[in-house]
Amino acid sequence: MNDNDTKRLSRLTAILTQLQTKRLITATALAIKFNVTVRTIYRDIRALEQSGIPILTEEGKGYYLMEGYRLPPVTFTEGEANALITAEKFIVKNKDASFVKEYTEAIAKIKSVLRNTTKENAELLSNRIAVSQNNTNDRTSNYLASLQLALTNFNLARIEYQKPDSNETSVRIVEPFALLSTQENWLLVAWCRLRKGFRLFRLDRITKLDIQNEKFEPHKITLQEYFELPQQ
């Protein structure tokens, strides 16, 4: 196998990874990423299709993998594994219990596919990294994972929300729009149907959360455009 064949095989593998991690990706974006021509990407996609990979095209939008198709586990470099281990140290200090649980289960699956030598080095690194924030490992909320799903699937959420400096609670029906992290707590940005506008809700003040089956229409603005709105 010559250098050109090796480079192409490496690029084909990388294209598969891109297809697995993105909902849609265009030939132009792939060409820019791998510093080749669009025509080369067309040839690569055709080669992958001929090898049995079910790549579909959404006209004018890009390529994607057939629903339900799963690639074999990817191989992580030691540097990539180290980045995940470092991120884990920050995640386990998070204030939201559901987020910690979901990440811990995900990282366990990732560790299971590491090569033995990489796994040993990752374990060594894990034992040599300490994060000082939230030393007591306090958990102030348990709703982040559910709200993430509501946000991405456009499900209404019914929340019981404790008012600041008060034991009173109010009931709101909200349309989850974004999640913001601070050092102390997570914040939900949502369209409040009661107030008819975007509002911020601290997750540690949500005393009860019910994700509804009812869907809402996605908001057309971006998160950056939300930040530019006059804050109420």
Secondary structure in CASP SS format (residue, H / E / C, confidence):
PFRMAT SS
TARGET T0000
AUTHOR 0000-0000-0000
METHOD secondary structure of the structure
MODEL  1
M C 1.00
N C 1.00
D H 1.00
N H 1.00
D H 1.00
T H 1.00
K H 1.00
R H 1.00
L H 1.00
S H 1.00
R H 1.00
L H 1.00
T H 1.00
A H 1.00
I H 1.00
L H 1.00
T H 1.00
Q H 1.00
L H 1.00
Q H 1.00
T H 1.00
K C 1.00
R C 1.00
L C 1.00
I E 1.00
T C 1.00
A H 1.00
T H 1.00
A H 1.00
L H 1.00
A H 1.00
I H 1.00
K H 1.00
F H 1.00
N C 1.00
V C 1.00
T C 1.00
V H 1.00
R H 1.00
T H 1.00
I H 1.00
Y H 1.00
R H 1.00
D H 1.00
I H 1.00
R H 1.00
A H 1.00
L H 1.00
E H 1.00
Q H 1.00
S C 1.00
G C 1.00
I C 1.00
P C 1.00
I E 1.00
L E 1.00
T E 1.00
E E 1.00
E C 1.00
G C 1.00
K C 1.00
G E 1.00
Y E 1.00
Y E 1.00
L E 1.00
M C 1.00
E C 1.00
G C 1.00
Y C 1.00
R C 1.00
L C 1.00
P C 1.00
P C 1.00
V C 1.00
T C 1.00
F C 1.00
T C 1.00
E H 1.00
G H 1.00
E H 1.00
A H 1.00
N H 1.00
A H 1.00
L H 1.00
I H 1.00
T H 1.00
A H 1.00
E H 1.00
K H 1.00
F H 1.00
I H 1.00
V C 1.00
K C 1.00
N C 1.00
K C 1.00
D E 1.00
A H 1.00
S H 1.00
F H 1.00
V H 1.00
K H 1.00
E H 1.00
Y H 1.00
T H 1.00
E H 1.00
A H 1.00
I H 1.00
A H 1.00
K H 1.00
I H 1.00
K H 1.00
S H 1.00
V C 1.00
L C 1.00
R C 1.00
N H 1.00
T H 1.00
T H 1.00
K H 1.00
E H 1.00
N H 1.00
A H 1.00
E H 1.00
L H 1.00
L H 1.00
S H 1.00
N C 1.00
R C 1.00
I C 1.00
A C 1.00
V C 1.00
S C 1.00
Q C 1.00
N C 1.00
N C 1.00
T C 1.00
N C 1.00
D C 1.00
R C 1.00
T C 1.00
S E 1.00
N C 1.00
Y C 1.00
L H 1.00
A H 1.00
S H 1.00
L H 1.00
Q H 1.00
L H 1.00
A H 1.00
L H 1.00
T H 1.00
N H 1.00
F C 1.00
N E 1.00
L E 1.00
A E 1.00
R E 1.00
I E 1.00
E E 1.00
Y E 1.00
Q E 1.00
K C 1.00
P C 1.00
D C 1.00
S C 1.00
N C 1.00
E C 1.00
T E 1.00
S E 1.00
V E 1.00
R E 1.00
I E 1.00
V E 1.00
E E 1.00
P E 1.00
F E 1.00
A E 1.00
L E 1.00
L E 1.00
S E 1.00
T C 1.00
Q C 1.00
E C 1.00
N C 1.00
W E 1.00
L E 1.00
L E 1.00
V E 1.00
A E 1.00
W E 1.00
C E 1.00
R C 1.00
L C 1.00
R C 1.00
K C 1.00
G E 1.00
F E 1.00
R E 1.00
L E 1.00
F E 1.00
R E 1.00
L H 1.00
D H 1.00
R H 1.00
I E 1.00
T E 1.00
K E 1.00
L E 1.00
D E 1.00
I E 1.00
Q E 1.00
N E 1.00
E E 1.00
K E 1.00
F C 1.00
E C 1.00
P C 1.00
H C 1.00
K C 1.00
I C 1.00
T C 1.00
L H 1.00
Q H 1.00
E H 1.00
Y H 1.00
F H 1.00
E C 1.00
L C 1.00
P C 1.00
Q C 1.00
Q C 1.00
END
